[in-house]
């Protein structure tokens, strides 16, 4: 534990201080809800304490978010709109498996960080392939296919399309949504290849291919 004097709300939180050759102070909250601080040599503890006090509200908000995510991983795995109970097995061979209505995590060292890595690996190997196949199938059907398909975490959108490069990027978190909604996202991004805007012609194209797109779209609050 640290020797810093922290606000009462943070007294039970572990703080890890790393002094190194940098110019600025960097504060991060890791997946285990520890406060990690990187700072230049020579910065006194009382200065760090003042910074933590000023950022107390932000730190508590991030910790709260991290705990919610952690609890979700501890209890259930959401995939394609369905919830699966997580079962953790100690195993030298590490892998995840969706089987018989449960999501199995076979893991050697059971920690949140290791579980998250295994789950992300499973998503890359299973969901990404599904998305690529779905995109190409719908794209061939409507006559527009992308040259490149990418995935990354996005906070405000489920997908994006670079019409000039014919490149589509999907939100990694889409794996939690139902196929009913995912199909809408795929069509929406593919439609941007011929229509790089949200004007009337774009929505007319969507309507022609997917008449129930409005109902599907409602399922995608982000």
TORPA-647825 format. One record per residue (C-alpha): x, y, z; residue in one letter; chain. Coordinates in Angstrom, 2 decimals. Example, Ala and Ser with C-alpha at 12.3 -4.5 7.8 and 13.67 -1.06 7.14 Angstrom:
BEGIN
+---------+---------+---------+-------+------+
|       x |       y |       z | nulum | ronu |
+---------+---------+---------+-------+------+
|   12.30 |   -4.50 |    7.80 |     A |    A |
|   13.67 |   -1.06 |    7.14 |     S |    A |
+---------+---------+---------+-------+------+
***
This chain:
BEGIN
+---------+---------+---------+-------+------+
|       x |       y |       z | nulum | ronu |
+---------+---------+---------+-------+------+
|    0.00 |    0.00 |    0.00 |     X |    A |
|    1.00 |    3.63 |   -0.39 |     X |    A |
|    2.06 |    6.17 |    2.22 |     X |    A |
|    0.09 |    9.03 |    0.70 |     X |    A |
|   -2.60 |   10.88 |    2.62 |     X |    A |
|   -5.72 |   10.27 |    0.58 |     X |    A |
|   -9.31 |   11.56 |    0.81 |     X |    A |
|  -11.53 |    9.30 |    2.93 |     X |    A |
|  -13.33 |    8.04 |   -0.19 |     X |    A |
|  -10.03 |    6.68 |   -1.58 |     X |    A |
|   -8.36 |    5.34 |    1.57 |     X |    A |
|   -9.09 |    1.70 |    0.70 |     X |    A |
|   -7.77 |    2.06 |   -2.87 |     X |    A |
|   -4.23 |    0.92 |   -3.61 |     X |    A |
|   -1.94 |    3.51 |   -5.18 |     X |    A |
|    1.09 |    2.44 |   -7.20 |     X |    A |
|    3.70 |    5.17 |   -7.77 |     X |    A |
|    6.27 |    4.87 |  -10.52 |     X |    A |
|    8.93 |    7.59 |  -10.65 |     X |    A |
|   10.72 |    7.81 |  -13.98 |     X |    A |
|   12.27 |   10.16 |  -16.50 |     X |    A |
|    9.15 |   11.98 |  -17.75 |     X |    A |
|    7.94 |   15.58 |  -17.74 |     X |    A |
|    4.29 |   15.22 |  -16.72 |     X |    A |
|    2.32 |   13.38 |  -14.05 |     X |    A |
|    0.09 |   10.63 |  -15.44 |     X |    A |
|   -2.77 |    9.08 |  -13.46 |     X |    A |
|   -4.45 |    5.88 |  -14.63 |     X |    A |
|   -6.95 |    3.44 |  -13.11 |     X |    A |
|   -6.15 |   -0.15 |  -14.06 |     X |    A |
|   -8.62 |   -3.03 |  -14.46 |     X |    A |
|   -8.06 |   -4.06 |  -10.84 |     X |    A |
|   -9.16 |   -0.54 |   -9.75 |     X |    A |
|   -5.69 |    0.43 |   -8.57 |     X |    A |
|   -4.56 |    4.03 |   -8.99 |     X |    A |
|   -1.33 |    4.03 |  -10.98 |     X |    A |
|    0.69 |    7.23 |  -10.98 |     X |    A |
|    3.72 |    7.90 |  -13.16 |     X |    A |
|    5.65 |   11.05 |  -12.23 |     X |    A |
|    9.03 |   12.71 |  -12.69 |     X |    A |
|   11.80 |   12.20 |  -10.18 |     X |    A |
|   11.80 |   14.82 |   -7.44 |     X |    A |
|    8.04 |   15.43 |   -7.27 |     X |    A |
|    7.14 |   15.37 |   -3.54 |     X |    A |
|    4.31 |   13.26 |   -2.15 |     X |    A |
|    2.35 |   16.27 |   -0.89 |     X |    A |
|    2.12 |   17.57 |   -4.47 |     X |    A |
|    0.79 |   14.20 |   -5.64 |     X |    A |
|   -1.74 |   14.23 |   -2.80 |     X |    A |
|   -3.08 |   17.61 |   -3.97 |     X |    A |
|   -3.49 |   16.33 |   -7.52 |     X |    A |
|   -5.35 |   13.23 |   -6.33 |     X |    A |
|   -7.61 |   15.40 |   -4.18 |     X |    A |
|   -8.45 |   17.62 |   -7.17 |     X |    A |
|   -9.22 |   14.58 |   -9.34 |     X |    A |
|  -11.07 |   12.66 |   -6.62 |     X |    A |
|  -14.45 |   12.82 |   -8.40 |     X |    A |
|  -12.98 |   11.64 |  -11.70 |     X |    A |
|  -11.10 |    8.79 |  -10.01 |     X |    A |
|  -14.25 |    7.59 |   -8.22 |     X |    A |
|  -16.25 |    7.67 |  -11.47 |     X |    A |
|  -13.64 |    5.61 |  -13.33 |     X |    A |
|  -13.39 |    3.11 |  -10.47 |     X |    A |
|  -17.18 |    2.76 |  -10.44 |     X |    A |
|  -17.21 |    2.05 |  -14.18 |     X |    A |
|  -14.37 |   -0.45 |  -13.86 |     X |    A |
|  -16.19 |   -2.29 |  -11.06 |     X |    A |
|  -19.38 |   -2.55 |  -13.12 |     X |    A |
|  -17.45 |   -4.07 |  -16.01 |     X |    A |
|  -15.57 |   -6.36 |  -13.65 |     X |    A |
|  -18.78 |   -7.58 |  -11.99 |     X |    A |
|  -20.30 |   -8.26 |  -15.41 |     X |    A |
|  -17.31 |  -10.40 |  -16.37 |     X |    A |
|  -17.50 |  -12.18 |  -13.03 |     X |    A |
|  -21.15 |  -13.19 |  -13.46 |     X |    A |
|  -22.36 |  -13.22 |  -17.06 |     X |    A |
|  -21.10 |  -13.03 |  -20.61 |     X |    A |
|  -23.34 |  -11.21 |  -23.08 |     X |    A |
|  -23.05 |  -12.46 |  -26.65 |     X |    A |
|  -25.32 |  -11.65 |  -29.60 |     X |    A |
|  -27.99 |  -10.32 |  -27.26 |     X |    A |
|  -28.08 |  -13.36 |  -24.96 |     X |    A |
|  -26.69 |  -13.74 |  -21.45 |     X |    A |
|  -24.56 |  -16.76 |  -20.57 |     X |    A |
|  -23.47 |  -17.75 |  -17.08 |     X |    A |
|  -19.71 |  -17.75 |  -16.75 |     X |    A |
|  -18.01 |  -20.85 |  -15.42 |     X |    A |
|  -14.32 |  -20.60 |  -14.59 |     X |    A |
|  -12.14 |  -23.71 |  -14.65 |     X |    A |
|   -8.52 |  -23.94 |  -13.53 |     X |    A |
|   -6.55 |  -25.20 |  -16.49 |     X |    A |
|   -3.00 |  -25.22 |  -17.83 |     X |    A |
|   -4.45 |  -24.82 |  -21.33 |     X |    A |
|   -6.15 |  -21.41 |  -21.52 |     X |    A |
|   -9.17 |  -20.89 |  -23.76 |     X |    A |
|  -12.84 |  -19.88 |  -23.74 |     X |    A |
|  -15.78 |  -21.94 |  -24.94 |     X |    A |
|  -19.47 |  -21.23 |  -25.46 |     X |    A |
|  -21.22 |  -24.54 |  -24.81 |     X |    A |
|  -24.51 |  -25.86 |  -23.41 |     X |    A |
|  -25.79 |  -22.41 |  -22.47 |     X |    A |
|  -22.67 |  -21.47 |  -20.50 |     X |    A |
|  -19.50 |  -19.53 |  -21.24 |     X |    A |
|  -16.48 |  -21.50 |  -20.00 |     X |    A |
|  -13.22 |  -19.74 |  -19.17 |     X |    A |
|  -10.38 |  -22.21 |  -18.81 |     X |    A |
|   -7.57 |  -20.28 |  -17.19 |     X |    A |
|   -4.30 |  -20.86 |  -15.34 |     X |    A |
|   -4.11 |  -17.65 |  -13.30 |     X |    A |
|   -7.58 |  -16.36 |  -12.50 |     X |    A |
|   -7.52 |  -12.56 |  -12.47 |     X |    A |
|   -9.79 |   -9.99 |  -14.10 |     X |    A |
|   -7.03 |   -8.89 |  -16.47 |     X |    A |
|   -6.30 |  -12.45 |  -17.62 |     X |    A |
|   -9.99 |  -13.26 |  -18.02 |     X |    A |
|  -10.49 |  -10.14 |  -20.13 |     X |    A |
|   -7.57 |  -11.07 |  -22.39 |     X |    A |
|   -8.98 |  -14.56 |  -22.94 |     X |    A |
|  -12.48 |  -13.23 |  -23.63 |     X |    A |
|  -11.17 |  -10.63 |  -26.09 |     X |    A |
|   -9.18 |  -13.36 |  -27.84 |     X |    A |
|  -12.33 |  -15.48 |  -28.12 |     X |    A |
|  -14.28 |  -12.52 |  -29.50 |     X |    A |
|  -11.59 |  -11.86 |  -32.11 |     X |    A |
|  -11.58 |  -15.50 |  -33.20 |     X |    A |
|  -15.36 |  -15.94 |  -33.27 |     X |    A |
|  -17.27 |  -12.67 |  -33.49 |     X |    A |
|  -14.87 |  -10.95 |  -35.88 |     X |    A |
|  -15.11 |  -13.86 |  -38.34 |     X |    A |
|  -18.90 |  -13.76 |  -38.05 |     X |    A |
|  -18.92 |  -10.01 |  -38.78 |     X |    A |
|  -16.64 |  -10.35 |  -41.79 |     X |    A |
|  -18.78 |  -13.14 |  -43.24 |     X |    A |
|  -22.00 |  -11.21 |  -42.57 |     X |    A |
|  -20.59 |   -8.03 |  -44.11 |     X |    A |
|  -19.46 |   -9.78 |  -47.28 |     X |    A |
|  -22.75 |  -11.68 |  -47.60 |     X |    A |
|  -24.89 |   -8.56 |  -47.29 |     X |    A |
|  -22.42 |   -6.56 |  -49.39 |     X |    A |
|  -22.56 |   -9.05 |  -52.26 |     X |    A |
|  -26.36 |   -9.04 |  -52.05 |     X |    A |
|  -26.62 |   -5.24 |  -52.43 |     X |    A |
|  -23.65 |   -4.88 |  -54.80 |     X |    A |
|  -21.21 |   -3.06 |  -52.50 |     X |    A |
|  -18.42 |   -4.80 |  -50.61 |     X |    A |
|  -15.61 |   -3.24 |  -48.56 |     X |    A |
|  -11.92 |   -3.67 |  -49.25 |     X |    A |
|  -10.99 |   -3.59 |  -45.58 |     X |    A |
|  -12.87 |   -4.42 |  -42.33 |     X |    A |
|  -11.48 |   -3.33 |  -38.94 |     X |    A |
|  -12.57 |   -3.45 |  -35.29 |     X |    A |
|  -11.93 |   -1.14 |  -32.34 |     X |    A |
|  -13.66 |    0.20 |  -29.23 |     X |    A |
|  -15.75 |    3.29 |  -29.96 |     X |    A |
|  -17.67 |    5.35 |  -27.42 |     X |    A |
|  -20.28 |    7.08 |  -29.59 |     X |    A |
|  -20.94 |    4.91 |  -32.64 |     X |    A |
|  -21.35 |    1.28 |  -33.66 |     X |    A |
|  -19.51 |    1.63 |  -36.93 |     X |    A |
|  -17.92 |    3.95 |  -39.45 |     X |    A |
|  -17.16 |    3.83 |  -43.15 |     X |    A |
|  -14.45 |    5.50 |  -45.22 |     X |    A |
|  -16.25 |    5.65 |  -48.57 |     X |    A |
|  -13.15 |    6.61 |  -50.56 |     X |    A |
|  -11.09 |    3.69 |  -49.25 |     X |    A |
|  -14.09 |    1.34 |  -48.94 |     X |    A |
|  -12.99 |    0.61 |  -45.39 |     X |    A |
|  -15.46 |   -0.23 |  -42.61 |     X |    A |
|  -14.67 |   -0.12 |  -38.88 |     X |    A |
|  -16.98 |   -1.84 |  -36.39 |     X |    A |
|  -17.24 |   -1.20 |  -32.67 |     X |    A |
|  -15.69 |   -4.13 |  -30.78 |     X |    A |
|  -18.60 |   -3.97 |  -28.30 |     X |    A |
|  -21.08 |   -4.97 |  -31.02 |     X |    A |
|  -20.61 |   -8.58 |  -29.95 |     X |    A |
|  -23.11 |   -7.92 |  -27.14 |     X |    A |
|  -25.92 |   -6.91 |  -29.50 |     X |    A |
|  -28.48 |   -9.14 |  -31.22 |     X |    A |
|  -28.04 |  -10.20 |  -34.85 |     X |    A |
|  -31.25 |   -8.30 |  -35.58 |     X |    A |
|  -29.49 |   -5.03 |  -34.71 |     X |    A |
|  -26.07 |   -6.04 |  -36.04 |     X |    A |
|  -27.53 |   -6.64 |  -39.51 |     X |    A |
|  -28.78 |   -3.05 |  -39.49 |     X |    A |
|  -25.32 |   -1.73 |  -38.55 |     X |    A |
|  -23.71 |   -3.76 |  -41.33 |     X |    A |
|  -26.17 |   -2.48 |  -43.93 |     X |    A |
|  -25.84 |    1.09 |  -42.64 |     X |    A |
|  -22.05 |    1.09 |  -43.08 |     X |    A |
|  -22.16 |   -0.69 |  -46.44 |     X |    A |
|  -24.70 |    1.89 |  -47.68 |     X |    A |
|  -22.11 |    4.60 |  -47.05 |     X |    A |
|  -19.95 |    3.20 |  -49.86 |     X |    A |
|  -22.33 |    4.55 |  -52.53 |     X |    A |
|  -23.86 |    7.21 |  -50.27 |     X |    A |
|  -21.18 |    8.91 |  -48.10 |     X |    A |
|  -23.77 |   10.99 |  -46.22 |     X |    A |
|  -27.11 |   10.77 |  -44.37 |     X |    A |
|  -29.24 |   12.50 |  -46.95 |     X |    A |
|  -32.61 |   11.33 |  -48.28 |     X |    A |
|  -31.12 |    9.02 |  -50.91 |     X |    A |
|  -29.13 |    7.19 |  -48.24 |     X |    A |
|  -32.19 |    6.42 |  -46.11 |     X |    A |
|  -34.24 |    5.49 |  -49.20 |     X |    A |
|  -31.58 |    2.91 |  -50.03 |     X |    A |
|  -31.68 |    1.54 |  -46.47 |     X |    A |
|  -35.50 |    1.41 |  -46.55 |     X |    A |
|  -35.51 |   -0.50 |  -49.83 |     X |    A |
|  -33.16 |   -3.20 |  -48.53 |     X |    A |
|  -34.38 |   -3.32 |  -44.91 |     X |    A |
|  -37.96 |   -2.00 |  -44.44 |     X |    A |
|  -37.85 |   -2.61 |  -40.65 |     X |    A |
|  -34.59 |   -0.68 |  -40.12 |     X |    A |
|  -36.20 |    1.80 |  -37.71 |     X |    A |
|  -37.21 |   -0.98 |  -35.30 |     X |    A |
|  -33.76 |   -2.52 |  -35.55 |     X |    A |
|  -32.03 |    0.82 |  -34.95 |     X |    A |
|  -33.89 |    1.33 |  -31.66 |     X |    A |
|  -31.98 |   -1.61 |  -30.17 |     X |    A |
|  -28.66 |    0.16 |  -30.45 |     X |    A |
|  -28.53 |    2.73 |  -27.68 |     X |    A |
|  -24.90 |    3.44 |  -26.90 |     X |    A |
+---------+---------+---------+-------+------+
***
